[in-house]
Amino acid sequence: MKKSILFNRTLHLVSYVLLSLTSCLFVSCDKDDDWDKNLGNNLLEGIWTRESISQKFVATFNADHTSYICTYNIETEALEHVDLQGKYRVVDESVLIYQSGDKHRFKLSEDGNTVEITYGYDTGSPETEKTYTYQRFVEVQEPEPEPEEKELEFADVNAAKATLGSLKAGASVTVGMSNWEDVVVTKVSLRKQLTIEDTPMTNSSLASGNLTFTVPENMPVGSYSLIVAYTVNGKAKEVMFDAVTCTVKEEVTPPEPGAKVLVFKNQMMGSAQNRDFGCLLTVTDAGQLDIQTACYMNDDPTLNADENKKRRSEIDLIANTYSGPAFAFGNFDKIAHNLRNFRCNGTNLFTTSKDDAKDKETAITMFPGYADIQTKFLVLQESIEKEKNIIDLVRNDQLAEISETATPALFDGTSKIDRITVQSIKPGESVGRDRFDLNGVVVFKSSKNGKIGIMLIRQINELDGSNDAADATIVFDLYYQK
């Protein structure tokens, strides 16, 4: 609040209180019943101000012919002194005669906005007279607040997550918005996460609450944030909707009939606490890839106990993050009690006792089938010739089969798939049997059917150094043995 506005409000409050006091005081003390029969023309009615170096003086002349002077600190505007002058008469439109006997002469300017007041007039001692110039006080009106302009928002955040979480290059996208009235969209872009690289969308428009745009044909696969630039009531605005991740995915081509390997390109998984991307990976008997959030651990009410146990035990691997930071794949033996940190829609799967052994037993009891996830892992090394052959096939997208003849190292004992977990390298670490980097190749052997999966690591996103990188994701190609 500006000081002038504060002063106005303080002045009004003080004026109200003093007006009440002076009215009561001088009416009750009026001993001369005829004194106020002709009070004259009250030319000074109103509020007048003057200033010295350190003080502000406010003289108030009320409609009932009473007056007082308030003295304020010019810096803090704190009230320092009040002089109750009492009731006055106006004589010859130039002299104030107070009931107390004091006389003051005044002279108004022609426009009525300036007055000179000579205090101590007609006392017989001219040397005691003091003349001051006052300006009529004009109240500063507090400006009317500008109407609140609400930002453009998603009409339904969950619907926006579903739509924007699975974008395809060249596809048209429509997402519902709120506060869209009077909005004119000028540009829609996708900003690559953790960068300032913006890619403009085409055919963008906003009509009837629906924002529509087309993803360019050459849009790279990855995670982005939606940015909308627009004008509203002549003002230019730009909003980045970073609470919803936009994910551009590559079109997955179903395996050709007769193919000896299942191929799933540019797949994304999230960490244990990611709301949008699943941390549980299953390749179904029908050859479909299913990636689910931690909610999948909870019972499906449409299934019986044995069926719920079976679907949990068929999970191939579990994704998680660790301090350092690192993105990891693991099985039950590695995750164990740490399932307590996995979240379904932002809520932990169960309440922890903060006792590892007890929490492990709780997880086994609450989620039958969880302990059956015993998939083992290995990171292939370029320094081993047989493994380098597999790495080259995967990186060149030439792996057509996982078998004793096509990938012998995985079957003849050269590459022992025996780790309970593998994870991305931390700063200062080197790749190894349980450490992978970008473009690394991870092998796993499923505990449910003994089949082998091979993963090419393409991206590791949003590992920000915190212990729990809730928004971390990993992008990979998966080749799965038929």
C-alpha positions, 0 to 999 in steps of 0.5 A, a space after each residue: 500500500 502506498 504511504 499516501 493512501 495509508 495517510 488518507 486512511 489514518 487521517 479519516 480515522 483520526 478525524 472521526 475520533 477527534 470530531 466526536 471528542 470536540 463535539 462532545 467537549 465544546 457542547 458540554 462546556 459551552 457556558 455562553 448560550 448566546 456565543 454561537 448564535 451567529 457563527 458566520 460563513 464557515 469559509 475554511 470548512 475542510 482539511 488543510 495541510 502544510 509541511 516543515 522539514 520533519 513534520 506535517 501539520 493538518 488543520 481541520 475545520 469542521 462543519 460545526 465550527 470546531 477545529 483542531 490541528 494534528 502534527 505527524 512525523 513526515 517520514 513515518 506519518 505517525 501522529 505526534 500531537 493533537 491541538 484541540 482548538 475548540 469552537 470558533 466564529 467567523 467575523 468579516 470573512 477574515 477573522 476566526 474568534 474562538 470561544 477560548 478568546 484566541 483570534 486568528 486572521 486568515 486570507 483565502 486565495 482566489 481559487 480557494 485552495 490556499 489560505 494564510 493563517 496568522 495565529 495570535 492576531 490582535 493580542 497587542 504583541 505583533 511580535 508573537 504573531 506567526 503566519 503559515 500557509 496551508 493547502 487544501 487537502 485533496 484526498 488521493 483516491 485508492 485506485 480500483 484494482 484491476 480485474 484478475 486475469 486467470 491464466 490459461 489452464 487445463 480443463 482436466 489435468 488427468 485427461 491432459 496427461 493421458 493425451 499429452 503423454 502419448 504423442 506421435 510425430 505428425 499427429 493432430 492433438 486436442 486438449 481441453 482448456 479452461 479460462 480460454 474466453 477472450 484468449 487468442 493463441 499466437 504460438 504453441 511449442 514443445 520445449 525439450 525438458 531440461 533445455 530451452 530448445 523450443 519446437 513450434 507446433 503447426 496448425 495451432 488454434 483455440 476454439 470453444 475451450 479446445 486447444 488443437 495443434 499438430 506435432 511436426 513430422 520430424 519431431 524427435 522422440 523424448 520428453 517435453 513441456 507444453 508452452 502456449 503463447 497468447 494474448 488476452 485483452 491486448 496483453 501478451 502472455 506465455 504459459 509453460 505447463 510443466 506439471 504435465 509431461 508431453 512425451 513424443 513416442 515412436 510408432 511401434 511396428 508390430 513384429 512381422 509374422 514369423 519373426 523370432 524376436 519381439 521388438 518394442 522401440 522407444 519405450 519409457 519407464 518411470 521411477 518408483 514414485 512417478 505418477 505418469 510412467 510405469 515402473 513395472 514391466 511385463 511382456 504378456 503371453 500374447 506378446 504385448 508389452 505392458 508397463 504399469 505404475 506401482 498401482 498394479 501391485 494392488 489387487 484387481 477387484 475383478 480377479 480372485 486371489 490366485 489370479 492377482 497373485 499370478 499377474 504379479 508373479 509375471 512381472 518381468 522387472 521393476 524400475 527404481 531410482 537410488 541416491 547418487 543418483 542412479 536409475 535401476 532395474 531390479 527383482 524382488 531380492 533387490 527391491 524387497 522392503 523398499 517396495 514401501 517407497 513405491 507410490 500409487 497416485 502419490 500415496 505409498 503402497 503401505 505404511 512402513 514400520 521403518 524396520 526393513 525385515 518387517 516391511 519386507 514381510 508386509 510387502 510379501 503378505 500384502 502383495 502375493 506373487 511379489 516375491 516370485 519376481 526373481 529376474 536376473 540381469 547383466 550389462 554386456 561389455 564391448 571388451 568381450 567379443 561375443 558380447 560385442 557382437 550382440 551389442 552391435 546387432 542391437 545398436 544397428 537394429 539388426 537383432 532378429 533372433 535371441 537364440 543359441 545360434 544368434 546370440 550364443 554368449 547368452 546361452 553358452 556360459 560366456 555371459 552369466 545373467 546372474 545379477 539381482 539389479 543393474 543401474 546407471 553409472 553415477 558420477 565418477 563410475 565406470 560401466 561394469 557388469 551391473 553398471 550401464 550408461 547411455 547406449 549401453 545394452 542390458 540383458 535380463 532373464 525373466 523368472 516367469 518363463 526363462 526368456 531373455 530380454 535385451 534392452 538398448 538404453 537411449 535416454 535417462 531423464 531428470 536424475 537431478 541428484 536428489 535421493 528420490 528422483 520422482 520424475 526420473 524416466 528411462 527410454 529404451 528399445 526392448 528385444 524379447 525372446 519369442 
